[in-house]
Every structure is written in structure tokens, then in C-alpha cells.
Amino acid sequence: MNRSAHQKSAHVTTRRLLDMKQGGEKISVLTAYDYTMARILDRAGIDIILVGDSASNVFAGHSTTLPITIDEMIYHAKAVVRGVKDESNRAMVVTDMPFMSYQLSGEEALRNAGKIMKEHECDAVKLEGGRVIADTVKRITDVGIPVMGHLGLMPQSIYKYGSYKVRAQQGLEAEQLLEDASILEQAGAFAVVLEKIPSALAAEVTRSLTIPTIGIGAGVECDGQVLVINDILGLNREFHPRFVRQYVDLNTVIEQAVRQYVHDVQEKDFPSADESY
Ligand code: KIV
């Protein structure tokens, strides 16, 4: 078996991600919220599937990530894990801990991280925040649950920021972000998402850490990239931020298919004799 064939079949682990960083291999990450999509992503060779709390926006139609509950996240994550297992079982599955499932106390965070891991056998959880959640990250990783951090624009804090604009453009916030990344690494995080920060800062953070950085709107120097699946597939008509590369316009493709179906039903063109019993 050659090297790439071997890598295709092996489930991606935190160790593997470290090796990828050390070997200069970029890490690909996409979100997914359901079984069918998870199967496609795993088959296509994605390294990590993030069951993002962006499900709150793109799946449930809320305007922020705040309303989604831990049970709703577990529902999505169960479907994604099932999909990966039924495909090549290669992709690592990381589940977002939703707003207020880890902020109240270390004990509650640990209980909820454990609930997520036990109920759907994903590989890791993701939490937003730096020094403020460092003890919590340590507590969770100490019991053996891998934690991915998330710095820069943290959508769960949108009411504090008041907008989704680029973060850490100024001195103090940038310095703090650099420190926070290092604090998360020391607390045991295996990777850190950097969302919507200047490329130069993301590059500096990436160089300063042993663990991989995964960028979204953070430039090409990050060790990996993450995007929301609905965005790269062009499912949302209204959302076209600069950091998204849209690979296909599925919104239009689906609309056309549905229009054709409606037409075929109305015209009694469907079902045909071949499509009937
Ligand atoms: O919830 C999510 O989709 C995320 C990514 C955008 C990083 O956190």
C-alpha cells in the first residue's frame, strides 16, 4: 500500500494533525450537519468535519449561533458520525460546544463535553475563547477529551462585538490573541481555529504554536482552512463574505430542479409508466 492510500484509510487523529503541521501538509476542514453530507465529505477526503454551531444559522435559520442547544448539537453530531462510519471512517469529527454549555463552570463544561463524547462518539469538542476558558480546556483535556480552541471572531460573542468585522486589527487585541493561542496550547488544546483576523497575525500565531491553526478568513499561512459547507456549495443566496470561495451554485441548481419537478407533476409528465408499478 502506498503512502497516500494508507493515509486515505486511516482515521484522522490529533497525532496525525500534529504530523501534518510538522510535515507542512495542509489540513482541510468543512462543516456538516447531517448524515448524507458527512458521507460525501468523508468520501471526498476531508480531514476534519466540524459539526459547527453554525447549524443554528444555516440549518435552523436563526440569526446567530446562540440559540442552538446541546441536545440539538448532539442530534446533528450523531448523524454526522453515522455518516463518516458508513463511509470510509477517515475524517475526524469535532463538535462545537454551544453557547452557555461550558461558560458557567468547569464542572458543567466537563459534564457537557462528556455528554457530547458519550452520546455520539465524536473525536473532539470545540470551545470559543482564550484565557477566560483556559482552566476549562485543561479540565476537559485532562480527562482525555481533545479540545479545539477558537479565537479571533467568536460568533458566540456577537452581542459583545456588535458586528462580524475583522478582529485583532489593533495592537492590544492582537497581542492578547497571540497570548491566548499560547495559553490554549499550554492548557492542552490540539488545534486552534482563527476566525477573521489579519493574515499576518494568523501567520505569526501559526509560527508560534506547535499545534495546528485552522483559519477561516485568516489567510493562507494557517496550517489548515475551514469553511461552512453551505457557503462553498452556494446554498445561501444572501451570504457572500470575502473569505468564502463558492465552488458551485447549488441554490440555483436545486431551484431549477424543483421548478422542473413542479412542472412535471402539474403536466402529468411525472410519473411515467416506467416510474410506476
Ligand atoms: O460553527 C462553525 O461553523 C464554526 C466555523 C465557522 C469555524 O465555528
py3Dmol code that shows the C-alpha trace and the ligand (Angstrom):
import py3Dmol

protein = """\
ATOM      1  CA  MET A   1       0.000   0.000   0.000  1.00  0.00           C
ATOM      2  CA  ASN A   2       1.494   3.369  -0.958  1.00  0.00           C
ATOM      3  CA  ARG A   3       1.655   6.277   1.484  1.00  0.00           C
ATOM      4  CA  SER A   4      -1.378   8.163   0.219  1.00  0.00           C
ATOM      5  CA  ALA A   5      -3.508   5.006   0.080  1.00  0.00           C
ATOM      6  CA  HIS A   6      -2.580   4.289   3.674  1.00  0.00           C
ATOM      7  CA  GLN A   7      -3.451   7.827   4.730  1.00  0.00           C
ATOM      8  CA  LYS A   8      -6.813   7.612   2.990  1.00  0.00           C
ATOM      9  CA  SER A   9      -7.924   4.672   5.084  1.00  0.00           C
ATOM     10  CA  ALA A  10      -6.589   5.779   8.484  1.00  0.00           C
ATOM     11  CA  HIS A  11      -8.919   7.720  10.770  1.00  0.00           C
ATOM     12  CA  VAL A  12      -7.505  11.211  11.327  1.00  0.00           C
ATOM     13  CA  THR A  13      -6.283  11.652  14.895  1.00  0.00           C
ATOM     14  CA  THR A  14      -4.833  14.533  16.882  1.00  0.00           C
ATOM     15  CA  ARG A  15      -1.389  12.897  16.446  1.00  0.00           C
ATOM     16  CA  ARG A  16      -1.861  12.834  12.684  1.00  0.00           C
ATOM     17  CA  LEU A  17      -2.732  16.554  12.689  1.00  0.00           C
ATOM     18  CA  LEU A  18       0.486  17.363  14.535  1.00  0.00           C
ATOM     19  CA  ASP A  19       2.437  15.313  11.989  1.00  0.00           C
ATOM     20  CA  MET A  20       0.675  17.176   9.190  1.00  0.00           C
ATOM     21  CA  LYS A  21       1.724  20.504  10.672  1.00  0.00           C
ATOM     22  CA  GLN A  22       5.291  19.333  11.121  1.00  0.00           C
ATOM     23  CA  GLY A  23       5.373  17.948   7.584  1.00  0.00           C
ATOM     24  CA  GLY A  24       3.858  21.117   6.079  1.00  0.00           C
ATOM     25  CA  GLU A  25       0.742  19.245   4.891  1.00  0.00           C
ATOM     26  CA  LYS A  26      -2.341  21.473   4.936  1.00  0.00           C
ATOM     27  CA  ILE A  27      -5.416  20.357   6.896  1.00  0.00           C
ATOM     28  CA  SER A  28      -8.836  20.612   5.206  1.00  0.00           C
ATOM     29  CA  VAL A  29     -11.916  21.187   7.357  1.00  0.00           C
ATOM     30  CA  LEU A  30     -15.578  21.707   6.444  1.00  0.00           C
ATOM     31  CA  THR A  31     -18.732  21.820   8.496  1.00  0.00           C
ATOM     32  CA  ALA A  32     -21.530  19.268   8.133  1.00  0.00           C
ATOM     33  CA  TYR A  33     -24.782  18.816   9.999  1.00  0.00           C
ATOM     34  CA  ASP A  34     -26.303  15.651   8.545  1.00  0.00           C
ATOM     35  CA  TYR A  35     -25.632  12.057   7.524  1.00  0.00           C
ATOM     36  CA  THR A  36     -25.680  12.433   3.734  1.00  0.00           C
ATOM     37  CA  MET A  37     -23.319  15.406   3.662  1.00  0.00           C
ATOM     38  CA  ALA A  38     -20.945  13.731   6.128  1.00  0.00           C
ATOM     39  CA  ARG A  39     -20.692  10.710   3.819  1.00  0.00           C
ATOM     40  CA  ILE A  40     -19.865  12.919   0.832  1.00  0.00           C
ATOM     41  CA  LEU A  41     -17.251  14.907   2.750  1.00  0.00           C
ATOM     42  CA  ASP A  42     -15.596  11.791   4.131  1.00  0.00           C
ATOM     43  CA  ARG A  43     -15.565  10.146   0.701  1.00  0.00           C
ATOM     44  CA  ALA A  44     -14.023  13.292  -0.801  1.00  0.00           C
ATOM     45  CA  GLY A  45     -11.089  13.101   1.623  1.00  0.00           C
ATOM     46  CA  ILE A  46     -11.786  15.915   4.080  1.00  0.00           C
ATOM     47  CA  ASP A  47      -9.519  15.696   7.150  1.00  0.00           C
ATOM     48  CA  ILE A  48     -11.919  17.097   9.762  1.00  0.00           C
ATOM     49  CA  ILE A  49     -15.691  17.507   9.762  1.00  0.00           C
ATOM     50  CA  LEU A  50     -16.804  20.220  12.154  1.00  0.00           C
ATOM     51  CA  VAL A  51     -20.341  19.900  13.454  1.00  0.00           C
ATOM     52  CA  GLY A  52     -20.419  23.654  13.859  1.00  0.00           C
ATOM     53  CA  ASP A  53     -22.891  25.618  15.910  1.00  0.00           C
ATOM     54  CA  SER A  54     -23.306  27.477  12.601  1.00  0.00           C
ATOM     55  CA  ALA A  55     -26.070  24.858  12.292  1.00  0.00           C
ATOM     56  CA  SER A  56     -28.030  27.428  14.285  1.00  0.00           C
ATOM     57  CA  ASN A  57     -27.758  29.820  11.302  1.00  0.00           C
ATOM     58  CA  VAL A  58     -27.584  27.710   8.183  1.00  0.00           C
ATOM     59  CA  PHE A  59     -29.676  24.732   9.273  1.00  0.00           C
ATOM     60  CA  ALA A  60     -32.179  26.213  11.723  1.00  0.00           C
ATOM     61  CA  GLY A  61     -32.423  29.749  10.325  1.00  0.00           C
ATOM     62  CA  HIS A  62     -31.540  31.672  13.500  1.00  0.00           C
ATOM     63  CA  SER A  63     -29.690  34.962  13.048  1.00  0.00           C
ATOM     64  CA  THR A  64     -26.894  33.949  15.468  1.00  0.00           C
ATOM     65  CA  THR A  65     -25.289  30.779  16.841  1.00  0.00           C
ATOM     66  CA  LEU A  66     -26.590  31.450  20.342  1.00  0.00           C
ATOM     67  CA  PRO A  67     -29.971  29.678  20.332  1.00  0.00           C
ATOM     68  CA  ILE A  68     -28.791  26.168  19.426  1.00  0.00           C
ATOM     69  CA  THR A  69     -28.917  23.736  22.360  1.00  0.00           C
ATOM     70  CA  ILE A  70     -26.598  20.943  23.390  1.00  0.00           C
ATOM     71  CA  ASP A  71     -29.240  18.338  22.523  1.00  0.00           C
ATOM     72  CA  GLU A  72     -29.669  19.834  19.055  1.00  0.00           C
ATOM     73  CA  MET A  73     -25.881  19.765  18.547  1.00  0.00           C
ATOM     74  CA  ILE A  74     -25.835  16.126  19.634  1.00  0.00           C
ATOM     75  CA  TYR A  75     -28.654  15.330  17.186  1.00  0.00           C
ATOM     76  CA  HIS A  76     -26.605  16.777  14.288  1.00  0.00           C
ATOM     77  CA  ALA A  77     -23.371  15.207  15.501  1.00  0.00           C
ATOM     78  CA  LYS A  78     -24.906  11.742  15.790  1.00  0.00           C
ATOM     79  CA  ALA A  79     -25.993  11.919  12.148  1.00  0.00           C
ATOM     80  CA  VAL A  80     -22.543  13.116  11.043  1.00  0.00           C
ATOM     81  CA  VAL A  81     -20.693  10.398  12.976  1.00  0.00           C
ATOM     82  CA  ARG A  82     -23.037   7.772  11.473  1.00  0.00           C
ATOM     83  CA  GLY A  83     -22.272   9.133   8.004  1.00  0.00           C
ATOM     84  CA  VAL A  84     -18.496   9.011   8.495  1.00  0.00           C
ATOM     85  CA  LYS A  85     -18.690   5.486   9.915  1.00  0.00           C
ATOM     86  CA  ASP A  86     -20.805   4.306   6.975  1.00  0.00           C
ATOM     87  CA  GLU A  87     -18.318   5.790   4.501  1.00  0.00           C
ATOM     88  CA  SER A  88     -14.528   5.398   4.869  1.00  0.00           C
ATOM     89  CA  ASN A  89     -14.434   6.416   8.545  1.00  0.00           C
ATOM     90  CA  ARG A  90     -11.417   8.586   7.807  1.00  0.00           C
ATOM     91  CA  ALA A  91     -12.483  12.097   8.846  1.00  0.00           C
ATOM     92  CA  MET A  92     -12.096  13.288  12.420  1.00  0.00           C
ATOM     93  CA  VAL A  93     -15.403  14.656  13.751  1.00  0.00           C
ATOM     94  CA  VAL A  94     -15.287  17.711  16.026  1.00  0.00           C
ATOM     95  CA  THR A  95     -18.450  19.028  17.673  1.00  0.00           C
ATOM     96  CA  ASP A  96     -18.959  22.631  18.768  1.00  0.00           C
ATOM     97  CA  MET A  97     -19.976  23.105  22.381  1.00  0.00           C
ATOM     98  CA  PRO A  98     -22.886  25.548  22.096  1.00  0.00           C
ATOM     99  CA  PHE A  99     -23.276  28.864  23.887  1.00  0.00           C
ATOM    100  CA  MET A 100     -23.629  28.504  27.680  1.00  0.00           C
ATOM    101  CA  SER A 101     -22.779  24.804  27.698  1.00  0.00           C
ATOM    102  CA  TYR A 102     -19.246  25.469  29.010  1.00  0.00           C
ATOM    103  CA  GLN A 103     -19.148  29.038  30.360  1.00  0.00           C
ATOM    104  CA  LEU A 104     -20.906  28.615  33.733  1.00  0.00           C
ATOM    105  CA  SER A 105     -18.379  26.370  35.484  1.00  0.00           C
ATOM    106  CA  GLY A 106     -15.593  23.916  34.767  1.00  0.00           C
ATOM    107  CA  GLU A 107     -17.712  21.146  36.227  1.00  0.00           C
ATOM    108  CA  GLU A 108     -20.652  21.838  33.947  1.00  0.00           C
ATOM    109  CA  ALA A 109     -18.340  22.179  30.939  1.00  0.00           C
ATOM    110  CA  LEU A 110     -16.811  18.802  31.725  1.00  0.00           C
ATOM    111  CA  ARG A 111     -20.235  17.201  32.148  1.00  0.00           C
ATOM    112  CA  ASN A 112     -21.408  18.597  28.798  1.00  0.00           C
ATOM    113  CA  ALA A 113     -18.196  17.700  26.957  1.00  0.00           C
ATOM    114  CA  GLY A 114     -18.565  14.181  28.364  1.00  0.00           C
ATOM    115  CA  LYS A 115     -22.216  14.057  27.277  1.00  0.00           C
ATOM    116  CA  ILE A 116     -21.233  15.042  23.730  1.00  0.00           C
ATOM    117  CA  MET A 117     -18.454  12.437  23.588  1.00  0.00           C
ATOM    118  CA  LYS A 118     -20.521   9.626  25.154  1.00  0.00           C
ATOM    119  CA  GLU A 119     -23.708  10.152  23.176  1.00  0.00           C
ATOM    120  CA  HIS A 120     -22.234  10.149  19.702  1.00  0.00           C
ATOM    121  CA  GLU A 121     -18.613   9.057  19.808  1.00  0.00           C
ATOM    122  CA  CYS A 122     -17.146  12.066  18.050  1.00  0.00           C
ATOM    123  CA  ASP A 123     -13.402  12.713  18.278  1.00  0.00           C
ATOM    124  CA  ALA A 124     -13.248  16.117  19.946  1.00  0.00           C
ATOM    125  CA  VAL A 125     -15.112  19.233  21.046  1.00  0.00           C
ATOM    126  CA  LYS A 126     -14.548  22.894  20.128  1.00  0.00           C
ATOM    127  CA  LEU A 127     -14.895  25.851  22.508  1.00  0.00           C
ATOM    128  CA  GLU A 128     -14.649  29.580  21.822  1.00  0.00           C
ATOM    129  CA  GLY A 129     -12.367  31.743  23.949  1.00  0.00           C
ATOM    130  CA  GLY A 130      -8.829  32.249  25.196  1.00  0.00           C
ATOM    131  CA  ARG A 131      -7.505  32.762  28.736  1.00  0.00           C
ATOM    132  CA  VAL A 132     -11.054  33.020  30.123  1.00  0.00           C
ATOM    133  CA  ILE A 133     -11.692  29.344  29.353  1.00  0.00           C
ATOM    134  CA  ALA A 134      -8.126  28.043  29.826  1.00  0.00           C
ATOM    135  CA  ASP A 135      -8.931  26.219  33.097  1.00  0.00           C
ATOM    136  CA  THR A 136     -11.969  24.652  31.466  1.00  0.00           C
ATOM    137  CA  VAL A 137      -9.906  23.495  28.485  1.00  0.00           C
ATOM    138  CA  LYS A 138      -7.373  21.964  30.864  1.00  0.00           C
ATOM    139  CA  ARG A 139     -10.076  20.250  32.846  1.00  0.00           C
ATOM    140  CA  ILE A 140     -11.644  18.740  29.732  1.00  0.00           C
ATOM    141  CA  THR A 141      -8.353  17.658  28.134  1.00  0.00           C
ATOM    142  CA  ASP A 142      -7.105  16.244  31.465  1.00  0.00           C
ATOM    143  CA  VAL A 143      -9.842  13.609  31.366  1.00  0.00           C
ATOM    144  CA  GLY A 144      -8.890  12.674  27.815  1.00  0.00           C
ATOM    145  CA  ILE A 145     -11.318  14.692  25.695  1.00  0.00           C
ATOM    146  CA  PRO A 146      -9.483  16.519  22.882  1.00  0.00           C
ATOM    147  CA  VAL A 147     -10.311  20.232  22.640  1.00  0.00           C
ATOM    148  CA  MET A 148     -10.064  22.502  19.624  1.00  0.00           C
ATOM    149  CA  GLY A 149      -9.864  26.210  20.512  1.00  0.00           C
ATOM    150  CA  HIS A 150     -11.419  29.123  18.612  1.00  0.00           C
ATOM    151  CA  LEU A 151     -10.018  32.676  18.656  1.00  0.00           C
ATOM    152  CA  GLY A 152     -10.480  35.917  16.710  1.00  0.00           C
ATOM    153  CA  LEU A 153     -14.077  36.480  15.704  1.00  0.00           C
ATOM    154  CA  MET A 154     -16.053  34.283  18.079  1.00  0.00           C
ATOM    155  CA  PRO A 155     -19.671  34.208  16.876  1.00  0.00           C
ATOM    156  CA  GLN A 156     -20.990  33.284  20.341  1.00  0.00           C
ATOM    157  CA  SER A 157     -19.783  36.765  21.463  1.00  0.00           C
ATOM    158  CA  ILE A 158     -21.504  38.650  18.653  1.00  0.00           C
ATOM    159  CA  TYR A 159     -23.568  40.754  21.048  1.00  0.00           C
ATOM    160  CA  LYS A 160     -20.358  41.899  22.740  1.00  0.00           C
ATOM    161  CA  TYR A 161     -18.683  42.824  19.411  1.00  0.00           C
ATOM    162  CA  GLY A 162     -21.797  44.283  17.803  1.00  0.00           C
ATOM    163  CA  SER A 163     -20.616  43.263  14.306  1.00  0.00           C
ATOM    164  CA  TYR A 164     -18.906  40.473  12.346  1.00  0.00           C
ATOM    165  CA  LYS A 165     -15.976  42.666  11.291  1.00  0.00           C
ATOM    166  CA  VAL A 166     -12.322  41.557  11.265  1.00  0.00           C
ATOM    167  CA  ARG A 167     -10.911  41.142  14.797  1.00  0.00           C
ATOM    168  CA  ALA A 168      -7.482  41.867  16.317  1.00  0.00           C
ATOM    169  CA  GLN A 169      -6.508  44.579  13.863  1.00  0.00           C
ATOM    170  CA  GLN A 170      -5.170  46.776  16.648  1.00  0.00           C
ATOM    171  CA  GLY A 171      -2.159  46.309  18.928  1.00  0.00           C
ATOM    172  CA  LEU A 172      -3.653  45.187  22.212  1.00  0.00           C
ATOM    173  CA  GLU A 173      -6.237  42.799  20.788  1.00  0.00           C
ATOM    174  CA  ALA A 174      -3.587  41.281  18.505  1.00  0.00           C
ATOM    175  CA  GLU A 175      -1.123  40.846  21.380  1.00  0.00           C
ATOM    176  CA  GLN A 176      -3.811  39.260  23.518  1.00  0.00           C
ATOM    177  CA  LEU A 177      -4.780  36.881  20.733  1.00  0.00           C
ATOM    178  CA  LEU A 178      -1.147  35.737  20.387  1.00  0.00           C
ATOM    179  CA  GLU A 179      -1.009  35.117  24.139  1.00  0.00           C
ATOM    180  CA  ASP A 180      -4.408  33.403  24.168  1.00  0.00           C
ATOM    181  CA  ALA A 181      -3.265  30.983  21.468  1.00  0.00           C
ATOM    182  CA  SER A 182      -0.244  30.039  23.536  1.00  0.00           C
ATOM    183  CA  ILE A 183      -2.406  29.720  26.693  1.00  0.00           C
ATOM    184  CA  LEU A 184      -4.765  27.353  24.852  1.00  0.00           C
ATOM    185  CA  GLU A 185      -1.830  25.256  23.677  1.00  0.00           C
ATOM    186  CA  GLN A 186      -0.496  25.053  27.241  1.00  0.00           C
ATOM    187  CA  ALA A 187      -3.972  24.139  28.514  1.00  0.00           C
ATOM    188  CA  GLY A 188      -3.910  21.129  26.187  1.00  0.00           C
ATOM    189  CA  ALA A 189      -5.808  22.189  23.051  1.00  0.00           C
ATOM    190  CA  PHE A 190      -4.805  20.128  19.997  1.00  0.00           C
ATOM    191  CA  ALA A 191      -5.625  22.848  17.424  1.00  0.00           C
ATOM    192  CA  VAL A 192      -6.988  26.393  17.275  1.00  0.00           C
ATOM    193  CA  VAL A 193      -9.428  27.937  14.825  1.00  0.00           C
ATOM    194  CA  LEU A 194      -8.509  31.528  13.904  1.00  0.00           C
ATOM    195  CA  GLU A 195     -11.536  33.357  12.544  1.00  0.00           C
ATOM    196  CA  LYS A 196     -11.453  36.630  10.611  1.00  0.00           C
ATOM    197  CA  ILE A 197      -8.122  38.093  11.709  1.00  0.00           C
ATOM    198  CA  PRO A 198      -5.370  39.712   9.605  1.00  0.00           C
ATOM    199  CA  SER A 199      -3.277  37.187   7.663  1.00  0.00           C
ATOM    200  CA  ALA A 200      -0.020  38.500   9.136  1.00  0.00           C
ATOM    201  CA  LEU A 201      -1.249  37.903  12.686  1.00  0.00           C
ATOM    202  CA  ALA A 202      -2.534  34.420  11.797  1.00  0.00           C
ATOM    203  CA  ALA A 203       0.883  33.630  10.290  1.00  0.00           C
ATOM    204  CA  GLU A 204       2.599  34.790  13.490  1.00  0.00           C
ATOM    205  CA  VAL A 205       0.290  32.680  15.665  1.00  0.00           C
ATOM    206  CA  THR A 206       0.872  29.695  13.364  1.00  0.00           C
ATOM    207  CA  ARG A 207       4.660  30.030  13.663  1.00  0.00           C
ATOM    208  CA  SER A 208       4.474  30.450  17.443  1.00  0.00           C
ATOM    209  CA  LEU A 209       2.483  27.262  18.104  1.00  0.00           C
ATOM    210  CA  THR A 210       3.336  23.569  17.943  1.00  0.00           C
ATOM    211  CA  ILE A 211      -0.348  22.696  17.446  1.00  0.00           C
ATOM    212  CA  PRO A 212      -2.056  23.427  14.116  1.00  0.00           C
ATOM    213  CA  THR A 213      -4.026  26.594  13.383  1.00  0.00           C
ATOM    214  CA  ILE A 214      -7.148  26.293  11.246  1.00  0.00           C
ATOM    215  CA  GLY A 215      -8.072  29.540   9.528  1.00  0.00           C
ATOM    216  CA  ILE A 216     -11.356  30.993   8.334  1.00  0.00           C
ATOM    217  CA  GLY A 217     -10.769  34.416   6.855  1.00  0.00           C
ATOM    218  CA  ALA A 218      -7.250  34.294   8.308  1.00  0.00           C
ATOM    219  CA  GLY A 219      -5.014  33.860   5.252  1.00  0.00           C
ATOM    220  CA  VAL A 220      -3.072  31.070   3.634  1.00  0.00           C
ATOM    221  CA  GLU A 221      -0.343  30.709   6.262  1.00  0.00           C
ATOM    222  CA  CYS A 222      -2.605  28.831   8.694  1.00  0.00           C
ATOM    223  CA  ASP A 223      -1.935  25.095   8.949  1.00  0.00           C
ATOM    224  CA  GLY A 224      -5.434  24.357   7.678  1.00  0.00           C
ATOM    225  CA  GLN A 225      -8.606  26.001   6.419  1.00  0.00           C
ATOM    226  CA  VAL A 226     -12.241  25.653   7.474  1.00  0.00           C
ATOM    227  CA  LEU A 227     -15.394  26.838   5.720  1.00  0.00           C
ATOM    228  CA  VAL A 228     -19.106  26.297   6.186  1.00  0.00           C
ATOM    229  CA  ILE A 229     -20.327  23.668   3.706  1.00  0.00           C
ATOM    230  CA  ASN A 230     -23.453  25.671   2.768  1.00  0.00           C
ATOM    231  CA  ASP A 231     -21.216  28.578   1.748  1.00  0.00           C
ATOM    232  CA  ILE A 232     -18.876  26.662  -0.566  1.00  0.00           C
ATOM    233  CA  LEU A 233     -21.872  24.982  -2.199  1.00  0.00           C
ATOM    234  CA  GLY A 234     -23.651  28.297  -2.743  1.00  0.00           C
ATOM    235  CA  LEU A 235     -26.736  27.224  -0.806  1.00  0.00           C
ATOM    236  CA  ASN A 236     -27.253  30.639   0.765  1.00  0.00           C
ATOM    237  CA  ARG A 237     -28.094  33.353  -1.700  1.00  0.00           C
ATOM    238  CA  GLU A 238     -27.526  36.306   0.606  1.00  0.00           C
ATOM    239  CA  PHE A 239     -24.178  35.467   2.262  1.00  0.00           C
ATOM    240  CA  HIS A 240     -21.048  36.219   0.206  1.00  0.00           C
ATOM    241  CA  PRO A 241     -18.237  37.307   2.515  1.00  0.00           C
ATOM    242  CA  ARG A 242     -14.749  37.800   1.070  1.00  0.00           C
ATOM    243  CA  PHE A 243     -13.274  34.744   2.823  1.00  0.00           C
ATOM    244  CA  VAL A 244     -15.690  32.262   1.230  1.00  0.00           C
ATOM    245  CA  ARG A 245     -14.835  30.536  -2.041  1.00  0.00           C
ATOM    246  CA  GLN A 246     -18.069  29.327  -3.622  1.00  0.00           C
ATOM    247  CA  TYR A 247     -17.443  26.238  -5.770  1.00  0.00           C
ATOM    248  CA  VAL A 248     -20.942  25.696  -7.128  1.00  0.00           C
ATOM    249  CA  ASP A 249     -24.295  27.476  -7.172  1.00  0.00           C
ATOM    250  CA  LEU A 250     -26.465  24.736  -5.665  1.00  0.00           C
ATOM    251  CA  ASN A 251     -29.166  27.213  -4.713  1.00  0.00           C
ATOM    252  CA  THR A 252     -29.906  27.790  -8.395  1.00  0.00           C
ATOM    253  CA  VAL A 253     -29.390  24.118  -9.327  1.00  0.00           C
ATOM    254  CA  ILE A 254     -31.876  22.980  -6.658  1.00  0.00           C
ATOM    255  CA  GLU A 255     -34.390  25.687  -7.514  1.00  0.00           C
ATOM    256  CA  GLN A 256     -34.276  24.691 -11.188  1.00  0.00           C
ATOM    257  CA  ALA A 257     -34.707  21.012 -10.325  1.00  0.00           C
ATOM    258  CA  VAL A 258     -37.689  21.761  -8.068  1.00  0.00           C
ATOM    259  CA  ARG A 259     -39.285  24.022 -10.704  1.00  0.00           C
ATOM    260  CA  GLN A 260     -38.932  21.224 -13.235  1.00  0.00           C
ATOM    261  CA  TYR A 261     -40.498  18.726 -10.789  1.00  0.00           C
ATOM    262  CA  VAL A 262     -43.433  21.047 -10.063  1.00  0.00           C
ATOM    263  CA  HIS A 263     -43.928  21.469 -13.802  1.00  0.00           C
ATOM    264  CA  ASP A 264     -43.738  17.702 -14.460  1.00  0.00           C
ATOM    265  CA  VAL A 265     -46.314  16.968 -11.730  1.00  0.00           C
ATOM    266  CA  GLN A 266     -48.674  19.681 -12.962  1.00  0.00           C
ATOM    267  CA  GLU A 267     -48.384  18.495 -16.581  1.00  0.00           C
ATOM    268  CA  LYS A 268     -48.866  14.826 -15.605  1.00  0.00           C
ATOM    269  CA  ASP A 269     -45.439  14.133 -17.085  1.00  0.00           C
ATOM    270  CA  PHE A 270     -44.422  12.518 -13.781  1.00  0.00           C
ATOM    271  CA  PRO A 271     -44.674   9.666 -13.023  1.00  0.00           C
ATOM    272  CA  SER A 272     -44.268   7.944 -16.363  1.00  0.00           C
ATOM    273  CA  ALA A 273     -45.216   4.322 -16.950  1.00  0.00           C
ATOM    274  CA  ASP A 274     -41.585   3.343 -16.230  1.00  0.00           C
ATOM    275  CA  GLU A 275     -41.765   5.132 -12.901  1.00  0.00           C
ATOM    276  CA  SER A 276     -44.989   3.389 -11.904  1.00  0.00           C
ATOM    277  CA  TYR A 277     -45.923  -0.152 -10.794  1.00  0.00           C
TER     278      TYR A 277
END
"""
ligand_1 = """\
8
KIV
O -19.726 26.898 13.740
C -18.918 26.934 12.792
O -19.256 26.632 11.646
C -17.554 27.345 13.090
C -16.635 27.559 11.930
C -17.061 28.695 11.108
C -15.225 27.656 12.357
O -17.220 27.523 14.201
"""
view = py3Dmol.view(width=600, height=400)
view.addModel(protein, "pdb")
view.setStyle({"model": 0}, {"cartoon": {"style": "trace"}})
view.addModel(ligand_1, "xyz")
view.setStyle({"model": 1}, {"stick": {}})
view.zoomTo()
view.show()
